[in-house]
Amino acid sequence: MCGRYTNSKKVEEVVKRFMVDSVRGLHQVRYNIAPLQPITIVFQESAKRILETVSWGLVPSWADNPSRAGTCINARSETLSEKPVFRGGFRSKRCLIPATGFYEWRKEGKSKQPYYFQLKSGEPFAMAGIWEDWHSPEGSQIVSAAVVTVWANRLVNQVHHRMPAILGFFDEDKWLDHSAFKPEALQSLLKPYAAEEMESFPVSTKVNSAANEGEELIRKIVPLPTFEQGSLF
């Protein structure tokens, strides 16, 4: 799954990298984005790319209430066409979710150690996403999104069995294209990203709290050496 990620580029950099035509909402540099928090997505509208701020946790347009959002932060690529909660977004509301890295946790002894994953180049990338526009009978609105996930590559699999579906640069436009809905062609874009182009390292457990924020969260930590009893004397 993908339960925490970073988007550490300024809005000007995001606009340039993702060829955005119009910006809506407020984009913030973030190092600890958690479910139900605001996230930035890029979607296509009338052949133009829009940068929009939405809520992380998909609320389908037909839902009676938004209470199920917290359980829909991820959408498994294998069931996009099958599950009603994802089917509409997959058909006509696909988006890019700009990111610079993501976290996963591995159980080590009695605790869980967070690891940070990013491209070796340090460049931002697009996670495949789907979004929805929910309206209440009283007129309130929630625009929300979910990160599409796939089976993990060999690097991520050392920590977790799934990972976000990172799109290749030339596949981003195909994912956003709504001129024709071809499920098989779209599914072919959703695959584990090349492990050799990524890197991972342990980071501070401060990331465990969604209240913590800042660049120090993605700094590599070096485990303290262990010594056998009496080895220092």
Residue pairs with C-beta under 8 A, 6 or more apart in sequence:
1 73
1 74
1 149
1 160
1 162
2 73
2 74
2 102
2 127
2 147
2 149
2 162
2 163
2 164
3 34
3 35
3 73
3 74
3 103
4 32
4 33
4 34
4 102
4 103
4 207
4 210
5 33
5 99
5 101
5 102
5 103
5 127
5 147
5 164
6 30
6 31
6 32
6 33
6 99
6 100
6 101
6 102
6 116
6 217
6 218
7 14
7 29
7 30
7 33
7 39
7 40
7 98
7 99
7 100
7 124
8 29
8 30
8 31
8 100
8 101
8 215
8 218
9 17
9 29
9 98
9 100
9 124
10 29
11 23
11 27
11 51
13 124
14 20
14 27
14 40
14 51
14 98
14 124
15 23
15 51
17 98
17 123
17 124
18 42
18 49
18 51
18 96
18 98
18 126
18 172
19 49
20 42
20 49
20 50
20 51
21 48
21 49
21 50
22 48
22 49
22 50
22 51
23 50
23 51
24 50
24 51
24 52
24 53
25 38
25 40
25 51
25 52
25 53
25 54
26 38
26 53
27 40
27 51
27 53
28 38
30 213
31 213
31 214
31 215
31 217
31 218
32 207
32 210
32 212
32 213
32 217
33 39
33 56
34 56
34 210
35 56
35 57
35 70
35 73
36 55
36 56
36 57
36 69
36 70
36 73
37 55
37 56
37 210
38 53
38 54
38 55
38 56
39 53
39 54
39 55
39 56
39 97
39 145
40 51
40 52
40 53
40 97
40 98
41 51
41 52
41 53
41 54
41 95
41 96
41 97
41 98
41 129
41 131
41 145
42 49
42 50
42 51
42 52
42 95
42 96
42 97
42 98
42 126
42 176
43 49
43 50
43 52
43 93
43 94
43 95
43 96
43 131
43 176
44 50
44 176
44 177
44 178
49 176
52 143
54 131
54 143
54 144
54 145
55 69
55 142
55 143
55 144
55 145
56 73
56 144
56 145
56 146
56 147
57 69
57 70
57 71
57 72
57 73
57 144
57 146
58 69
58 72
58 73
58 75
58 85
58 86
58 89
58 130
58 131
58 132
58 144
58 145
58 146
59 66
59 68
59 69
59 72
59 132
59 134
59 142
59 144
60 84
60 85
60 88
60 89
60 132
60 134
61 88
61 132
61 133
61 134
61 135
62 84
62 88
63 134
65 136
66 134
66 142
66 144
68 85
69 142
69 144
72 85
72 146
73 146
73 147
74 146
74 147
74 148
74 149
75 83
75 86
75 89
75 90
75 130
75 146
75 147
75 148
75 149
76 148
76 149
76 162
77 128
77 148
77 149
77 150
77 165
77 187
77 190
79 86
80 86
80 87
80 90
80 130
80 148
80 183
80 187
81 87
81 90
81 183
86 130
86 146
88 132
89 130
89 131
89 132
89 146
90 130
90 183
90 186
91 181
92 178
92 181
93 130
93 131
93 132
93 133
94 128
94 129
94 130
94 131
94 175
94 176
94 178
94 186
95 129
95 130
95 131
95 145
95 176
96 126
96 127
96 128
96 129
96 167
96 172
96 175
96 176
97 126
97 127
97 128
97 129
97 145
97 147
97 164
98 124
98 125
98 126
98 127
99 124
99 125
99 126
99 127
99 164
100 118
100 122
100 123
100 124
100 125
101 116
101 117
101 118
101 119
101 218
102 116
102 117
102 127
102 163
102 164
103 114
103 115
103 116
103 117
103 203
103 207
104 114
104 115
104 117
104 156
104 159
104 160
104 163
105 112
105 113
105 114
105 115
105 159
105 160
106 112
106 113
106 115
106 158
106 159
106 160
107 113
111 205
112 208
113 202
113 205
114 202
114 203
114 204
114 205
114 207
114 208
115 159
115 200
115 201
115 202
115 203
116 200
116 201
116 202
116 203
116 218
116 220
117 155
117 156
117 163
117 198
117 199
117 200
118 198
118 199
118 200
118 218
119 125
119 197
119 198
119 199
120 197
120 198
120 199
121 197
125 166
125 167
125 193
126 166
126 167
126 172
126 175
127 147
127 148
127 164
127 165
127 166
127 167
128 147
128 148
128 164
128 165
128 166
128 167
128 175
128 189
128 190
129 145
129 146
129 147
129 148
130 145
130 146
130 148
131 143
131 144
131 145
131 146
132 143
132 144
132 145
133 141
133 142
133 143
134 141
134 142
134 143
134 144
135 141
147 164
147 165
148 164
148 165
148 190
149 162
149 163
149 164
149 165
150 162
150 163
150 164
150 165
150 190
150 191
150 192
151 161
151 162
151 163
151 192
152 160
152 161
152 162
152 163
152 192
153 163
153 192
153 193
153 194
153 195
153 198
154 195
155 195
155 198
155 199
155 200
156 162
156 163
156 192
156 195
156 198
156 200
158 200
159 200
163 192
163 193
165 189
165 190
165 191
166 193
167 175
167 189
168 189
171 189
174 185
174 186
174 189
175 186
175 189
201 220
201 221
202 220
202 221
202 223
203 217
203 218
203 219
203 220
203 221
204 216
204 217
204 219
204 221
206 212
206 216
206 217
207 217
